[in-house]
Amino acid sequence: MNSKYPNLSKPIRIGNVVAKHRIFSAPTGLMGYTPEGHLTTDNRAFFEYKASGGCAVVSMGECIIHGASGSSHNLQPALDDITLLPSLTMLVKDIKRRGALANIELSHGGKYGGITSIGGDIKEGKVAYGPSEEILPDGQHVYEMPKEMIHELTKYYGKAAEMAKRAGFDMVNVHAAHGWLFSQFLSPLQNHRTDEYGGSLENRARFFLETLDEVRRVVGKGFPIEVRMNGDDFVEGGMHLDDYVEFAKLIEDKVDLINVSCGSHEVERLFVRTHPSMFFEHGCNVYLAEAVKKAVKVPVSCVGGLNDPAQMEEIIASGKADIVELGRALLADPELPKKTFSGREDEIRPCLRCFECLGHSVEAMGTKCSVNPIVGNELSEFRYVPPTPSRKVLVIGGGPGGMQAAIKASERGHNVILCEKTDDLGGALKFAQTVDFKEDLYKLSRVLKTQLLKTNAEVRYNTKVTQELIEEIKPDVVIVATGAVPIVPPIPGINGNNVYLASEVEEKGTDQLGDEIVILGGGLVGCETAIHLGKLGKKVTVVEMRSEAAADCNCFHKIAIGMELEKYVTVLTDTKAENITDKGLEGLDKDGNKIFVPADAVICAAGMRSDTTVADMVQKMEIEMYVIGDAVRPNKVTQAIFDGYYIAKYL
């Protein structure tokens, strides 16, 4: 164990089991189960991959205790279906043979089991039951849950825990957070009952307390029961930290671990706090766990966009929490625990908090990570790929895709030369260090560089690749990772001295821009540039031809972007730029009316096009060639890393 983290590496007893250290996997659900909600081999490999990285506890999230009434998403495992048991049993074996404890989250969507939700729109024939009757703004009807149903669901929680124990799980986690069933009953904003399940906190908690008693009766004394609870709902009229501290006192004698989160999965502006976006500080929710820990005697775990082992060590050492639970960080790098405890922290790939994982799960019902190409493809990683004869591989371009290709090709035993035209690796990512909310993008560039320099690959800086150089190197394979270049629209004045490319803002700094700025283009790059400048105190206006800003980013990052734009930026959509002067930008709005936006500087963020110059040259040389990342089609860092990894893996 790395002596730098004596508290993080210390074992901890939870009920009658001992976790080998303090890094747990937070409960994670998937959207790619079978239509019956059963686990596929790919699903099991997803959780095994986490366990193989050294996690102390791996948790399967959002398993529904009563499928008919509680499924909040389209595909979820229903623990009242006995035919699910074989795949759960196999999952436990997959996790435990990798040295981790297996945990499972027991949940129920409450009213979202009968109405549409972010991840669920198949609700035909379903009735929505919540703590109280309500008509939602979109007209959906929620009925008050009868007492008989409350008592029945309590029994189903017990049956679900029994199935989990039969399958071999070491722990169960009873979900009472994020706006689902028990969170709804706890909320005075949603619970207006006049019976013993409404009114005082003790009454609103009664359903949950009775359920904990039933789960304990079934699993027996000592079997670990974890509870996931909010520390704050962050809505007026809901539960807040003081209320949840009192709630924690009510449950502490019935549980073995309390995991403190916050917010609601189904409220857009809260979703990006429950799962902190890149605009929040790392560990932004830890203070909630700290307050709960001060009030109870049982162990408490925290969540909240944690990436850095040093921060995790400080959390444990200072007594803010006993355990850190990581969600997206273990998608970005499941080997985070192993790397932490073996002195390889500089190789941990950071989570970008870009929501590519969560967005992809809703939009495509799949699994994906921006920085880890293995996620969603775990079986291909576990599958043996026989070695091939060593080949000379030339990688052109030292951005994230090029570095990833060089790393993997070198690992496969090939003789790799990477040529980078500048004096540093990282491509566009290396300029992210000037933007506070892009610190993890910059960190990713440094991690990839560190990994590359630890291989046997040769890196040549300040090297422009020419036909003569290729003929001199005589590669067997060329991987072209030359990225993309900015599109400069043919607008009068676009070449003026007050016009800058978006890439130049991060590279050259903001001092020369003045106080009033127009961003030409409201895609992701334009919006993030605008937010950065707005946070610096600039008066920023985004001009976008389309009807919405940030149309090219996933649904959840778009929420986070939109919230920041509201704080710092004026956005003009359906607006066409017509002319740029030294005083600002002239354009037309959607009705054809002329507008003028004064500006000291205009920043062009009108999109990118692939740089095909090198690829065209290599193609004429009749050498085996692969083009990856933005050099194929301008996209996100996700695609560049994916291309680089898998092209190199199968060379």
DOFI-690133 format. One record per residue (C-alpha): residue number from 1; residue in three letters; x, y, z. Coordinates in steps of 0.02 Angstrom, whole numbers, plus 50000, padded with zeros to 5 digits. Layout:
N
- resi:resn:xx:yy:zz
- NUM:Ala:X:Y:Z
...
This chain:
651
- resi:resn:xx:yy:zz
- 1:Met:50000:50000:50000
- 2:Asn:50057:50177:49961
- 3:Ser:50107:50256:50126
- 4:Lys:50046:50425:50063
- 5:Tyr:49867:50370:50098
- 6:Pro:49868:50283:50268
- 7:Asn:49687:50327:50308
- 8:Leu:49616:50291:50135
- 9:Ser:49702:50122:50132
- 10:Lys:49643:50068:50305
- 11:Pro:49517:49923:50312
- 12:Ile:49345:49958:50385
- 13:Arg:49213:49844:50460
- 14:Ile:49035:49864:50395
- 15:Gly:48919:49749:50493
- 16:Asn:48996:49577:50487
- 17:Val:49110:49607:50337
- 18:Val:49276:49698:50320
- 19:Ala:49312:49807:50168
- 20:Lys:49497:49805:50121
- 21:His:49507:49996:50106
- 22:Arg:49397:50152:50099
- 23:Ile:49366:50172:49910
- 24:Phe:49195:50102:49865
- 25:Ser:49102:50101:49701
- 26:Ala:48945:50205:49715
- 27:Pro:48787:50116:49655
- 28:Thr:48784:50118:49465
- 29:Gly:48639:50065:49356
- 30:Leu:48638:50023:49172
- 31:Met:48511:50045:49032
- 32:Gly:48564:49898:48925
- 33:Tyr:48485:49750:49016
- 34:Thr:48376:49624:48924
- 35:Pro:48192:49670:48895
- 36:Glu:48153:49566:49050
- 37:Gly:48278:49666:49152
- 38:His:48403:49523:49163
- 39:Leu:48591:49548:49158
- 40:Thr:48685:49510:48999
- 41:Thr:48864:49448:48993
- 42:Asp:48914:49626:48945
- 43:Asn:48825:49695:49100
- 44:Arg:48919:49575:49212
- 45:Ala:49084:49621:49129
- 46:Phe:49048:49805:49166
- 47:Phe:49043:49771:49354
- 48:Glu:49186:49645:49348
- 49:Tyr:49294:49777:49264
- 50:Lys:49268:49892:49415
- 51:Ala:49311:49751:49535
- 52:Ser:49469:49709:49436
- 53:Gly:49532:49886:49468
- 54:Gly:49546:49858:49654
- 55:Cys:49384:49933:49721
- 56:Ala:49341:49875:49897
- 57:Val:49154:49864:49864
- 58:Val:49066:49859:49695
- 59:Ser:48883:49910:49697
- 60:Met:48750:49869:49570
- 61:Gly:48628:50014:49569
- 62:Glu:48441:50045:49552
- 63:Cys:48371:49869:49563
- 64:Ile:48182:49881:49579
- 65:Ile:48098:49784:49717
- 66:His:47928:49777:49629
- 67:Gly:47936:49786:49441
- 68:Ala:47751:49815:49409
- 69:Ser:47741:49976:49510
- 70:Gly:47918:50039:49535
- 71:Ser:48019:50039:49373
- 72:Ser:48080:50217:49348
- 73:His:48178:50176:49189
- 74:Asn:48133:50074:49036
- 75:Leu:48247:49928:49077
- 76:Gln:48285:49887:49259
- 77:Pro:48314:49725:49353
- 78:Ala:48156:49681:49451
- 79:Leu:48199:49586:49609
- 80:Asp:48025:49511:49623
- 81:Asp:48066:49406:49468
- 82:Ile:48145:49243:49526
- 83:Thr:48215:49210:49353
- 84:Leu:48336:49355:49382
- 85:Leu:48424:49254:49518
- 86:Pro:48545:49154:49406
- 87:Ser:48619:49310:49324
- 88:Leu:48633:49397:49493
- 89:Thr:48724:49245:49562
- 90:Met:48845:49248:49417
- 91:Leu:48872:49435:49440
- 92:Val:48920:49409:49622
- 93:Lys:49047:49278:49570
- 94:Asp:49119:49397:49440
- 95:Ile:49141:49533:49570
- 96:Lys:49206:49427:49712
- 97:Arg:49333:49329:49611
- 98:Arg:49417:49496:49580
- 99:Gly:49435:49527:49767
- 100:Ala:49292:49650:49797
- 101:Leu:49137:49640:49904
- 102:Ala:48971:49640:49810
- 103:Asn:48833:49764:49854
- 104:Ile:48661:49790:49777
- 105:Glu:48545:49941:49786
- 106:Leu:48361:49910:49822
- 107:Ser:48250:50045:49747
- 108:His:48075:50093:49692
- 109:Gly:48030:50240:49582
- 110:Gly:47877:50291:49683
- 111:Lys:47769:50400:49572
- 112:Tyr:47898:50386:49432
- 113:Gly:47851:50202:49418
- 114:Gly:47693:50261:49334
- 115:Ile:47740:50424:49248
- 116:Thr:47875:50471:49124
- 117:Ser:48048:50504:49191
- 118:Ile:48218:50549:49120
- 119:Gly:48258:50367:49087
- 120:Gly:48083:50296:49069
- 121:Asp:47946:50329:48944
- 122:Ile:47861:50161:48927
- 123:Lys:47718:50183:49051
- 124:Glu:47565:50113:48960
- 125:Gly:47443:50037:49083
- 126:Lys:47542:50098:49233
- 127:Val:47467:50195:49379
- 128:Ala:47576:50321:49472
- 129:Tyr:47572:50309:49661
- 130:Gly:47660:50437:49772
- 131:Pro:47640:50493:49952
- 132:Ser:47497:50610:49904
- 133:Glu:47384:50642:49756
- 134:Glu:47444:50774:49634
- 135:Ile:47421:50832:49456
- 136:Leu:47588:50870:49378
- 137:Pro:47613:51023:49265
- 138:Asp:47608:50911:49110
- 139:Gly:47440:50839:49165
- 140:Gln:47503:50670:49228
- 141:His:47401:50606:49376
- 142:Val:47483:50540:49533
- 143:Tyr:47373:50448:49659
- 144:Glu:47398:50436:49846
- 145:Met:47477:50269:49888
- 146:Pro:47354:50165:49992
- 147:Lys:47413:50097:50159
- 148:Glu:47390:49921:50092
- 149:Met:47516:49959:49956
- 150:Ile:47638:50035:50081
- 151:His:47633:49876:50184
- 152:Glu:47648:49768:50028
- 153:Leu:47800:49862:49965
- 154:Thr:47882:49846:50135
- 155:Lys:47867:49658:50114
- 156:Tyr:47938:49668:49939
- 157:Tyr:48093:49757:50005
- 158:Gly:48118:49611:50122
- 159:Lys:48095:49486:49980
- 160:Ala:48219:49583:49873
- 161:Ala:48348:49580:50013
- 162:Glu:48318:49394:50031
- 163:Met:48353:49367:49846
- 164:Ala:48511:49473:49858
- 165:Lys:48573:49368:50003
- 166:Arg:48532:49207:49909
- 167:Ala:48632:49270:49760
- 168:Gly:48783:49295:49875
- 169:Phe:48788:49484:49892
- 170:Asp:48887:49541:50044
- 171:Met:48781:49697:50074
- 172:Val:48618:49780:50025
- 173:Asn:48592:49967:49999
- 174:Val:48416:50034:50028
- 175:His:48392:50188:49918
- 176:Ala:48305:50335:50004
- 177:Ala:48376:50480:49902
- 178:His:48367:50567:49733
- 179:Gly:48180:50592:49724
- 180:Trp:48128:50409:49721
- 181:Leu:47999:50324:49833
- 182:Phe:48063:50356:50009
- 183:Ser:48131:50526:49960
- 184:Gln:47955:50572:49904
- 185:Phe:47880:50515:50070
- 186:Leu:48012:50609:50169
- 187:Ser:47982:50772:50076
- 188:Pro:47856:50891:50158
- 189:Leu:47840:50968:49985
- 190:Gln:47768:50806:49915
- 191:Asn:47697:50718:50068
- 192:His:47534:50797:50127
- 193:Arg:47459:50643:50207
- 194:Thr:47358:50658:50367
- 195:Asp:47381:50479:50424
- 196:Glu:47528:50402:50517
- 197:Tyr:47636:50415:50359
- 198:Gly:47625:50605:50346
- 199:Gly:47650:50759:50452
- 200:Ser:47801:50755:50568
- 201:Leu:47971:50694:50515
- 202:Glu:47946:50536:50617
- 203:Asn:47784:50502:50524
- 204:Arg:47856:50542:50352
- 205:Ala:48001:50424:50392
- 206:Arg:47886:50286:50458
- 207:Phe:47873:50193:50290
- 208:Phe:48062:50189:50277
- 209:Leu:48090:50138:50457
- 210:Glu:47966:49995:50442
- 211:Thr:48054:49941:50282
- 212:Leu:48224:49940:50368
- 213:Asp:48151:49832:50506
- 214:Glu:48084:49710:50376
- 215:Val:48249:49703:50283
- 216:Arg:48342:49672:50446
- 217:Arg:48219:49534:50494
- 218:Val:48254:49447:50329
- 219:Val:48443:49466:50315
- 220:Gly:48479:49440:50499
- 221:Lys:48589:49523:50628
- 222:Gly:48758:49581:50566
- 223:Phe:48721:49574:50380
- 224:Pro:48771:49746:50316
- 225:Ile:48631:49866:50273
- 226:Glu:48683:50028:50188
- 227:Val:48563:50173:50165
- 228:Arg:48577:50303:50030
- 229:Met:48500:50467:50087
- 230:Asn:48502:50649:50038
- 231:Gly:48590:50781:50140
- 232:Asp:48487:50918:50057
- 233:Asp:48347:50917:49928
- 234:Phe:48398:51092:49870
- 235:Val:48216:51140:49838
- 236:Glu:48113:51264:49935
- 237:Gly:47991:51171:50046
- 238:Gly:48091:51010:50041
- 239:Met:48208:50930:50166
- 240:His:48371:51020:50208
- 241:Leu:48530:50975:50300
- 242:Asp:48463:51001:50477
- 243:Asp:48312:50892:50436
- 244:Tyr:48421:50755:50364
- 245:Val:48535:50756:50515
- 246:Glu:48382:50718:50621
- 247:Phe:48329:50585:50497
- 248:Ala:48501:50504:50510
- 249:Lys:48480:50494:50699
- 250:Leu:48314:50402:50673
- 251:Ile:48393:50267:50565
- 252:Glu:48568:50244:50636
- 253:Asp:48521:50100:50752
- 254:Lys:48446:50005:50605
- 255:Val:48589:50019:50479
- 256:Asp:48775:49988:50461
- 257:Leu:48825:50124:50338
- 258:Ile:48748:50290:50285
- 259:Asn:48790:50358:50113
- 260:Val:48749:50543:50097
- 261:Ser:48706:50616:49927
- 262:Cys:48585:50756:49877
- 263:Gly:48459:50825:49754
- 264:Ser:48341:50738:49634
- 265:His:48368:50633:49480
- 266:Glu:48210:50702:49399
- 267:Val:48236:50890:49421
- 268:Glu:48349:50953:49283
- 269:Arg:48437:51090:49379
- 270:Leu:48466:50968:49524
- 271:Phe:48525:50824:49416
- 272:Val:48687:50918:49384
- 273:Arg:48711:50938:49572
- 274:Thr:48668:50759:49618
- 275:His:48797:50713:49486
- 276:Pro:48907:50868:49497
- 277:Ser:48948:50948:49331
- 278:Met:49119:51019:49287
- 279:Phe:49059:51188:49350
- 280:Phe:49059:51128:49531
- 281:Glu:49210:51103:49640
- 282:His:49268:50924:49666
- 283:Gly:49192:50861:49827
- 284:Cys:49054:50993:49828
- 285:Asn:48935:50876:49921
- 286:Val:49056:50811:50052
- 287:Tyr:49002:50940:50182
- 288:Leu:48833:50854:50190
- 289:Ala:48911:50690:50242
- 290:Glu:49022:50782:50365
- 291:Ala:48871:50854:50455
- 292:Val:48785:50685:50463
- 293:Lys:48943:50599:50525
- 294:Lys:48953:50720:50672
- 295:Ala:48779:50666:50727
- 296:Val:48787:50476:50713
- 297:Lys:48896:50332:50771
- 298:Val:48886:50220:50617
- 299:Pro:49008:50242:50472
- 300:Val:48964:50375:50344
- 301:Ser:49016:50383:50161
- 302:Cys:49019:50532:50045
- 303:Val:49001:50565:49859
- 304:Gly:49023:50717:49748
- 305:Gly:49134:50717:49594
- 306:Leu:49287:50649:49683
- 307:Asn:49440:50611:49575
- 308:Asp:49596:50651:49673
- 309:Pro:49669:50525:49797
- 310:Ala:49747:50667:49898
- 311:Gln:49576:50746:49923
- 312:Met:49502:50577:49969
- 313:Glu:49639:50548:50098
- 314:Glu:49605:50720:50173
- 315:Ile:49419:50681:50186
- 316:Ile:49452:50522:50285
- 317:Ala:49596:50594:50388
- 318:Ser:49498:50748:50441
- 319:Gly:49345:50648:50490
- 320:Lys:49226:50717:50359
- 321:Ala:49179:50539:50310
- 322:Asp:49235:50361:50339
- 323:Ile:49223:50305:50158
- 324:Val:49225:50386:49986
- 325:Glu:49105:50317:49856
- 326:Leu:49149:50349:49674
- 327:Gly:49033:50340:49525
- 328:Arg:49093:50417:49364
- 329:Ala:49275:50420:49423
- 330:Leu:49276:50230:49415
- 331:Leu:49211:50234:49237
- 332:Ala:49351:50351:49187
- 333:Asp:49477:50238:49273
- 334:Pro:49422:50078:49363
- 335:Glu:49604:50054:49413
- 336:Leu:49600:50213:49518
- 337:Pro:49615:50113:49681
- 338:Lys:49759:50005:49617
- 339:Lys:49851:50156:49548
- 340:Thr:49822:50253:49708
- 341:Phe:49893:50120:49821
- 342:Ser:50040:50074:49708
- 343:Gly:50111:50249:49684
- 344:Arg:50044:50275:49508
- 345:Glu:49927:50422:49543
- 346:Asp:50000:50514:49394
- 347:Glu:49921:50382:49281
- 348:Ile:49742:50400:49346
- 349:Arg:49629:50458:49204
- 350:Pro:49516:50594:49271
- 351:Cys:49328:50598:49249
- 352:Leu:49288:50754:49147
- 353:Arg:49114:50769:49224
- 354:Cys:49052:50796:49047
- 355:Phe:48899:50680:49065
- 356:Glu:48946:50580:48911
- 357:Cys:48911:50423:49014
- 358:Leu:48740:50475:49078
- 359:Gly:48690:50559:48916
- 360:His:48734:50405:48815
- 361:Ser:48638:50293:48935
- 362:Val:48478:50392:48904
- 363:Glu:48503:50434:48720
- 364:Ala:48568:50265:48661
- 365:Met:48535:50152:48811
- 366:Gly:48718:50106:48810
- 367:Thr:48874:50128:48915
- 368:Lys:49014:50248:48869
- 369:Cys:49151:50357:48942
- 370:Ser:49241:50504:48864
- 371:Val:49413:50454:48925
- 372:Asn:49401:50265:48942
- 373:Pro:49370:50170:48779
- 374:Ile:49350:50005:48871
- 375:Val:49188:50056:48959
- 376:Gly:49044:49980:48864
- 377:Asn:49167:49862:48777
- 378:Glu:49228:49765:48929
- 379:Leu:49212:49594:48849
- 380:Ser:49329:49644:48709
- 381:Glu:49457:49692:48841
- 382:Phe:49441:49528:48935
- 383:Arg:49449:49431:48771
- 384:Tyr:49623:49370:48730
- 385:Val:49702:49452:48578
- 386:Pro:49853:49351:48520
- 387:Pro:50017:49443:48495
- 388:Thr:50066:49492:48319
- 389:Pro:50239:49515:48243
- 390:Ser:50315:49681:48293
- 391:Arg:50288:49817:48164
- 392:Lys:50354:49993:48144
- 393:Val:50211:50112:48179
- 394:Leu:50217:50298:48142
- 395:Val:50089:50403:48235
- 396:Ile:50067:50578:48166
- 397:Gly:49996:50699:48294
- 398:Gly:50017:50708:48483
- 399:Gly:49839:50748:48535
- 400:Pro:49737:50630:48643
- 401:Gly:49699:50510:48500
- 402:Gly:49878:50502:48441
- 403:Met:49945:50477:48616
- 404:Gln:49818:50339:48652
- 405:Ala:49863:50251:48489
- 406:Ala:50048:50262:48529
- 407:Ile:50023:50198:48707
- 408:Lys:49922:50047:48652
- 409:Ala:50031:50005:48502
- 410:Ser:50186:50010:48612
- 411:Glu:50100:49899:48742
- 412:Arg:50064:49775:48602
- 413:Gly:50251:49765:48566
- 414:His:50262:49872:48411
- 415:Asn:50405:49992:48373
- 416:Val:50318:50161:48387
- 417:Ile:50372:50334:48333
- 418:Leu:50257:50480:48371
- 419:Cys:50288:50645:48283
- 420:Glu:50214:50806:48354
- 421:Lys:50232:50971:48261
- 422:Thr:50239:51076:48421
- 423:Asp:50350:51070:48575
- 424:Asp:50223:50979:48686
- 425:Leu:50094:50840:48682
- 426:Gly:49908:50860:48714
- 427:Gly:49840:50948:48560
- 428:Ala:49700:51069:48604
- 429:Leu:49687:50995:48780
- 430:Lys:49850:51072:48837
- 431:Phe:49772:51245:48831
- 432:Ala:49629:51194:48947
- 433:Gln:49738:51235:49098
- 434:Thr:49685:51417:49084
- 435:Val:49500:51375:49110
- 436:Asp:49449:51330:49287
- 437:Phe:49309:51211:49239
- 438:Lys:49420:51120:49113
- 439:Glu:49555:51072:49237
- 440:Asp:49517:50888:49212
- 441:Leu:49538:50903:49023
- 442:Tyr:49711:50973:49052
- 443:Lys:49746:50838:49180
- 444:Leu:49695:50707:49052
- 445:Ser:49824:50774:48930
- 446:Arg:49958:50759:49065
- 447:Val:49904:50582:49112
- 448:Leu:49911:50524:48931
- 449:Lys:50082:50606:48912
- 450:Thr:50144:50520:49071
- 451:Gln:50081:50351:49012
- 452:Leu:50158:50376:48840
- 453:Leu:50329:50426:48908
- 454:Lys:50331:50269:49016
- 455:Thr:50321:50160:48860
- 456:Asn:50459:50121:48736
- 457:Ala:50384:50237:48606
- 458:Glu:50497:50370:48531
- 459:Val:50423:50545:48537
- 460:Arg:50488:50677:48415
- 461:Tyr:50437:50855:48456
- 462:Asn:50437:51004:48336
- 463:Thr:50429:50881:48192
- 464:Lys:50325:50915:48039
- 465:Val:50293:50754:47945
- 466:Thr:50339:50761:47762
- 467:Gln:50346:50631:47625
- 468:Glu:50535:50631:47642
- 469:Leu:50526:50595:47829
- 470:Ile:50405:50451:47802
- 471:Glu:50519:50377:47669
- 472:Glu:50663:50392:47792
- 473:Ile:50569:50308:47936
- 474:Lys:50496:50171:47824
- 475:Pro:50345:50130:47935
- 476:Asp:50239:49975:47911
- 477:Val:50087:50069:47974
- 478:Val:50042:50253:47986
- 479:Ile:49910:50318:48107
- 480:Val:49855:50494:48062
- 481:Ala:49792:50595:48211
- 482:Thr:49812:50771:48144
- 483:Gly:49648:50835:48216
- 484:Ala:49545:50977:48145
- 485:Val:49563:51160:48102
- 486:Pro:49439:51301:48133
- 487:Ile:49309:51349:48003
- 488:Val:49317:51533:47962
- 489:Pro:49152:51588:47881
- 490:Pro:49160:51712:47736
- 491:Ile:49088:51859:47832
- 492:Pro:49146:52035:47791
- 493:Gly:49269:52092:47924
- 494:Ile:49312:51915:47982
- 495:Asn:49497:51952:47955
- 496:Gly:49495:52110:48060
- 497:Asn:49621:52143:48197
- 498:Asn:49483:52126:48328
- 499:Val:49434:51949:48272
- 500:Tyr:49509:51796:48357
- 501:Leu:49487:51608:48341
- 502:Ala:49416:51518:48493
- 503:Ser:49574:51413:48504
- 504:Glu:49679:51570:48518
- 505:Val:49586:51629:48673
- 506:Glu:49649:51485:48779
- 507:Glu:49819:51481:48695
- 508:Lys:49861:51667:48700
- 509:Gly:49758:51726:48848
- 510:Thr:49617:51850:48870
- 511:Asp:49709:52013:48908
- 512:Gln:49696:52077:48730
- 513:Leu:49508:52052:48712
- 514:Gly:49436:52203:48803
- 515:Asp:49277:52205:48906
- 516:Glu:49137:52176:48779
- 517:Ile:49148:52017:48677
- 518:Val:49043:51931:48543
- 519:Ile:49060:51744:48516
- 520:Leu:49017:51697:48338
- 521:Gly:48946:51521:48354
- 522:Gly:48847:51444:48496
- 523:Gly:48905:51265:48488
- 524:Leu:48992:51181:48634
- 525:Val:49158:51268:48602
- 526:Gly:49076:51438:48585
- 527:Cys:48969:51416:48741
- 528:Glu:49111:51355:48850
- 529:Thr:49222:51498:48789
- 530:Ala:49081:51620:48829
- 531:Ile:49058:51550:49004
- 532:His:49245:51560:49037
- 533:Leu:49251:51742:48984
- 534:Gly:49090:51784:49076
- 535:Lys:49161:51714:49237
- 536:Leu:49311:51828:49213
- 537:Gly:49194:51978:49215
- 538:Lys:49179:52008:49028
- 539:Lys:49014:52060:48950
- 540:Val:48986:51917:48827
- 541:Thr:48856:51889:48692
- 542:Val:48841:51728:48593
- 543:Val:48771:51740:48416
- 544:Glu:48705:51574:48350
- 545:Met:48616:51537:48186
- 546:Arg:48525:51384:48254
- 547:Ser:48374:51391:48368
- 548:Glu:48468:51329:48521
- 549:Ala:48639:51346:48599
- 550:Ala:48752:51197:48635
- 551:Ala:48652:51088:48516
- 552:Asp:48803:50975:48491
- 553:Cys:48821:50915:48671
- 554:Asn:48732:50778:48768
- 555:Cys:48568:50813:48857
- 556:Phe:48640:50828:49033
- 557:His:48791:50933:48990
- 558:Lys:48671:51046:48897
- 559:Ile:48577:51074:49060
- 560:Ala:48738:51121:49149
- 561:Ile:48793:51233:49006
- 562:Gly:48622:51318:49003
- 563:Met:48629:51357:49189
- 564:Glu:48800:51437:49170
- 565:Leu:48749:51536:49016
- 566:Glu:48603:51609:49114
- 567:Lys:48726:51673:49245
- 568:Tyr:48859:51747:49135
- 569:Val:48809:51764:48951
- 570:Thr:48679:51841:48834
- 571:Val:48630:51716:48699
- 572:Leu:48554:51768:48533
- 573:Thr:48489:51616:48439
- 574:Asp:48412:51616:48264
- 575:Thr:48531:51758:48225
- 576:Lys:48641:51771:48071
- 577:Ala:48803:51871:48070
- 578:Glu:48814:51989:47921
- 579:Asn:48965:52099:47953
- 580:Ile:49103:52130:48080
- 581:Thr:49170:52304:48111
- 582:Asp:49294:52374:48233
- 583:Lys:49143:52423:48340
- 584:Gly:49056:52254:48346
- 585:Leu:48946:52133:48248
- 586:Glu:48802:52170:48131
- 587:Gly:48672:52036:48097
- 588:Leu:48493:51986:48064
- 589:Asp:48373:51908:48190
- 590:Lys:48247:51773:48145
- 591:Asp:48122:51903:48083
- 592:Gly:48249:51983:47969
- 593:Asn:48274:52135:48079
- 594:Lys:48447:52212:48084
- 595:Ile:48539:52203:48249
- 596:Phe:48704:52271:48311
- 597:Val:48803:52200:48456
- 598:Pro:48944:52313:48516
- 599:Ala:49108:52224:48549
- 600:Asp:49291:52256:48579
- 601:Ala:49328:52082:48511
- 602:Val:49239:51951:48407
- 603:Ile:49285:51769:48437
- 604:Cys:49253:51647:48297
- 605:Ala:49187:51479:48356
- 606:Ala:49097:51430:48197
- 607:Gly:49149:51248:48198
- 608:Met:49293:51139:48141
- 609:Arg:49341:51039:47987
- 610:Ser:49457:50890:47975
- 611:Asp:49638:50923:47932
- 612:Thr:49663:50799:47789
- 613:Thr:49826:50866:47720
- 614:Val:49937:50730:47793
- 615:Ala:49812:50590:47763
- 616:Asp:49801:50639:47579
- 617:Met:49990:50635:47567
- 618:Val:50009:50464:47651
- 619:Gln:49870:50389:47547
- 620:Lys:49971:50420:47389
- 621:Met:50119:50326:47463
- 622:Glu:50027:50159:47470
- 623:Ile:50067:50126:47653
- 624:Glu:49943:50043:47771
- 625:Met:49857:50193:47851
- 626:Tyr:49724:50228:47982
- 627:Val:49647:50400:48010
- 628:Ile:49575:50431:48183
- 629:Gly:49483:50561:48287
- 630:Asp:49450:50734:48219
- 631:Ala:49554:50696:48065
- 632:Val:49407:50586:48011
- 633:Arg:49266:50698:48069
- 634:Pro:49268:50835:48201
- 635:Asn:49202:50758:48360
- 636:Lys:49235:50749:48545
- 637:Val:49389:50685:48635
- 638:Thr:49289:50525:48664
- 639:Gln:49301:50472:48483
- 640:Ala:49486:50512:48466
- 641:Ile:49532:50406:48617
- 642:Phe:49417:50264:48563
- 643:Asp:49489:50263:48387
- 644:Gly:49668:50269:48448
- 645:Tyr:49644:50128:48572
- 646:Tyr:49556:50003:48460
- 647:Ile:49652:50037:48300
- 648:Ala:49813:50005:48395
- 649:Lys:49745:49856:48491
- 650:Tyr:49710:49757:48333
- 651:Leu:49865:49804:48233
